[in-house]
Structure formats: structure tokens, C-alpha cells
């Protein structure tokens, strides 16, 4: 019994000693915290009882450590907005210009004189810098959006007493006015893309709260279905209503495909019931077997534009061989473009990671490029094969066939990675919606609304920033990381030169992408 009492006494003494040590440690931490607050007050020119410190105490302990109520640390609101502007401008310009220069360089290396890639006048001469306007517009747009967003949010937090989360929607909507730097067509495309992203995030928010979910939303290939529906409209417009597609996007499809603009015009006129004369097309280029195919119908009404004329880009008499050659040509033409898309943005936005593992970065980009180029090549082959098969079966053309061909060709999306399928579907869907809406408006079924794309952009930008600040997990990973990369960045002093701005812009991605969980990173200021 005596031994047990002694053991309990020793245990009680050790507990008392431990509590005393903990209390002493807590007192030291509190003392250190007070000294740090006093030092920060002197650093920012405010004493212990200054209004700045009182405002910090009002907004919580996080702000006591030098954080502004609107979320940024150290710099003033205007400095923070200014740094956000120039960083976003530099990054956007470098990405757009980098893709163009890299693609141009690959084109020169594959040409007759690969050494031309070493000649600056060939690589970035005045005749080859058509990307400059687009790069400047994109830089001004993203720079003004991030800078404007922070200015509005800071004023709402400091002057009106809003929290950053509650101010996000209004700040995002006001920042959306920066889309005026974009061309109207591009602004409309961006607005529709953001609308699709907002719908995706809003649906995820409702589903997470068990409010509702759509039938079929759990399908494993729902992304392919959405892509197929969008592809049907886009590939129909590619032939029948090219005026409803963005000119740059339509030209990309024409360059990637095996049908030239002249032949597309003949197909469109023939399907619309117009008189089609094949002789000018035949005189312009010799087509194997074409004369025999046209024979008695040259200069007369024809039931369809023969396959031989559509094959003249490859010179293949047979449809099956033409499909294979079309896929091969598309792969050759699109590989440099897709390599630049997969490599350049990552190398610029994640420069430190790319420099740490350059071989791995190039390998991953090349692998992704092969998959993406294989997808677009298979898309072209399936589209051409469907068109040729329809002519062989029905011996005529019909407008609806091009809808169906777009659906069939969309199945090539299965070649892409699962994570990329939804991205491509949401990329194509706004273009399909824009084409359909333009057709309906042209038919006077809907009125034209002035500046509708600007209003839509502001609304969707506000909604996305609200979700980002309040429910970041509802946004797709690509969207969340893009917003974090451009909008929420660590503070840095204003640069003294363009080179310093470039180095600062690409050299700090680790600090805002590698710390904490995805949710914590999304909420980081």
C-alpha cells in the first residue's frame, strides 16, 4: 500500500511539473506574439493603439499578423492590384507568344531548310509576328481582370465592411469588364466557355448539398455524349454555315482536314439546291478518275459532289485509302501545334518544375501530344469515311448527313485521357451553342441583344469567383488552378524592368501551388 501511495505521489508531482512547463511555454509564446505585433506595427508606421491595429483586431487574429482585411499581406491594396496586373499581363503574353513562336520554330525545322530556325528574321521577323495583337489583348484582358478584381474587392472589404468571400461575386463581375480588351467574337467565345464552367460548378454545388442531380449524370461516358452533340452542330456549320463559326476556328478545321475551301463551297451550294458546275474545280487541279466520274453530269445538276473531287488533297482514288492518308496528313500538320499547346504553357506557368525535370516535362508533353494528335486524326478519318459511305449508299448528299458525321467522328474522343475528355467537351460546347444561336438569330427567331456577350461575361465571371472563394471544390481542377495561378499570387515588389517582371512572374509558382491541400490552396489569398 505504501508503495502504491508513493507511486501516485510521484505521478501527481510529474503532472504538476508538466503543467507548469506548459504554462511557461504558453507565456513565452504570448510574449513573443506581442513583441512580433509591436515590431510589425513599427514597420507599418502604426503604434500599439493605432487605428490600423484596431481594425486588424476587429477582423481577427490573422489580420493582426499584417494581413489586410481583403486578404493580402504586407503590400497596400493599390500595390497588390498593380502587381496582379503586370504579372497576369506578362504570363498571358508569354503563353500566347510562346505558343506562336514555338509552333513557327517547329515548322521551320520541318521545312526544306531547318537552319532557318536559327535566323531571327525567319523566326520572329515582322512578317511572322501576327500574334502580337492577340498576345497584347490577352495580356491586357487578364491583367485588367486580376487588377480590377483586387481593387473592387479591397474597397468593398475596407470601406463597406464586406468579407472577401462575400465581395467575390461583385468584384468578379466588375473585373469582367476587362473583356472589352478582347475582340467581340473572342469575348463571346470566352463568355460561353465560362458559362459552361459556371453551370458545371453550380451543378456540383447543388449535388454536393443533396438538392438535385440530373438523370444520367453518373454515366462514365457522359463527356463523350456531350462532345458528340456539340460536334454534330460544329461539323454541320463547318460545311453548311461557316459564317456562324469563329473565323480562326473554322480555318483551323479546314487546315486540319483534307477538304479545301473551294470544294466545301461546292458541297454547300449543291445541298442548298443551287446549280453546281464542276468544270472550274476540275480545270484548277487534275483529279484521278474525276472525268470518268463526272462524265455526263459536268455542268448540269448533280446529285452530290463526287468523292473523287473531295479526295484531291490526297490524290487517292479509293475512299478507304483516302481515310488513311487524311489521318496521316492531319497527324503531320497538327503535331507541332499540339506539342506547343501541351509544352509551352506548362513550361511558362511552372518554370521551376520544368527546369528541375526537363526530360520528364518534354516526355509527358510528347506523350500527351501523341494522344491528342491521334484523336484529331481519327476524328478527321471518321468524318471523311462517314461522308464517303453515305454517298456510296444513297448516291446523293443531304444536309442532315453532316450532323450524323459529326456524331460518328466524335467517338474518337475515347482515344484521349479521361481527364481531358470533359475539358474538350466543355471547350467545344460553347462554340456549338454560339453557332446554333447565330443561326436562330439570323432566321429572326430570336432578337439580337446589344452587348449581350459583355453582360454574360460579367455575370459568369462573378459567379465563378464566388464559387472559387466559397466552394472551390465545386470547380474543376483546371479551372481552380488557373484562377489561383492568375488571381491569387504572393506579393512581390513592383519590378524595375521588363526582364525583372518576367523573372518574377515565372519564378514563384511553387509558393502558390505546392502548399497544402487543394481546398486550402484554393482559399489561399
Buried (B, 14 or more C-beta within 10 A) or exposed (E): EEEEEEEEEEEEEEEEEEEEEEEEEEEEEEEEEEEEBEEBBEEBEBEEEEEBBEBBEEBEEEBBEBBBBBBBBBBEBEBBBBBBBBBBBBBBBBBBBBBBBBBBBBBBEEEEEEEBBEEEEBBBEEEBBEBBEBBBBBBBBBBBBBBBBBBBBBBBBBEEEBBBBBBBBBBBBBBBBBBBBBEEBBBBBBBBBBBBBBBBBBBBBBBEEEEEEEEEEEEEBBBBBBBBBBBBBBBBBBBBBBEBBBEEBBEBBBEBBBBBEEBBBBBBBBBEEEEBBBEEBBEEBEBEEBEEBBEEEBEEEBEBBBBBBBBBBBBBBEBEEBBBBBBEBBBEBBBBBBBBBBBBBBBBBBBBBBEEEEEEBBEBBBEBBBBBBBBBBBBBBBBBBBBBBBBEEEEEBEBEBBBBBBBBBBBBBEBBEEEBBBBBBBBBBBBBBBBBBBBEBEEEEEEEEEEEBBBBBBBBBBBBBBBBBBBBBBBBEBBBBBBBBBBBBBBBEEBEEEEEBBBBBBEBBBEBBEEEEEEEBBBBB
